[in-house]
């Protein structure tokens, strides 16, 4: 599937599309300046060329869509092991392939930056099959970094996770909290964070790791295409509750004896579109020789029971729930401090839990109507 990249004209100087557009153009201009060793005239702008790995998946797809809408030239590299070809956003160029075999060709010699999402991401699966996670998440990223060095690509934004922190000593969790992952998934992502710090120091790459908390919601691209969670086996709370709502089956609540106000786990949910906006800001914050790390959440925790109640309220459905044993590896409370990215990059979450469920529900309904 290949489609033409469209360069959008910003609607108004105050629109967010304009902010991203300008950011991207400036990025390219400054890169041109570095390459030529000359001062770049302010009007010497060109389209930024970006590679999005894992852009046929949930978060990578939404970020790729927003990048394309902001006027960047976006290539998606995805091996479709968990992604879907029809989820690659319109306005991007799709290359089916792997990090190990195809990253170098996908980068060519004129890619400005990479946004790296391609990874396995199920905590439970990683406990049962750690080798799959080390091989793909760390091994695949090392291959990508090799390709970066060979092609002269200098900037990377990495999809990291709150799972690097494990069971927190205190909440909200800041970036300086101890990193003690409780799963091979979290450990493999932490290993990549460490690798990026080293590559920034040794090779002068500019890198940003974004540590996501619980991502939810869906995004309707400018093309009308709905992009949302489409895992073959869904394990995440909100899409599972909504799927159960469609079929009338009960949602199982895993663990009701946690040391939390209502006994169920508490999580910090962030809308996928807010998360995507953070990636566009992170792109502009990649600085040669530096590795930055930012947490991304809303700073507010919701219990599993509260999430189920919110899903009932949004859908108007009486979704039945039943209590079930704890799920292995679930920390009781995970809530982010996103103060650092707010202060340093000016990011803020514009959407709340209701918006996330509302959009996820629209996506679920749009899919079921297909
Ligand atoms: N849950 C249920 N029933 C379900 C599904 C989930 O009770 O059918 C519960 C879980 O036990 C947990 C909460 O809902 O208490 C959230 O579970 P999710 O599977 O939606 O999300 P996780 O918190 O396990 O994991 C997510 C990402 C990870 C990331 C982590 C960091 O999937 O990649 O957030 O916060 F590492």
Boltz pocket constraint, residues with backbone or C-beta under 6 A from the ligand:
constraints:
  - pocket:
      binder: B
      contacts: [[A, 121], [A, 122], [A, 123], [A, 161], [A, 162], [A, 163], [A, 212], [A, 213], [A, 214], [A, 215], [A, 235], [A, 236], [A, 237], [A, 238], [A, 240], [A, 251], [A, 252], [A, 253], [A, 254], [A, 255], [A, 265], [A, 266], [A, 267], [A, 304], [A, 327], [A, 330], [A, 331], [A, 334]]
      max_distance: 6.0
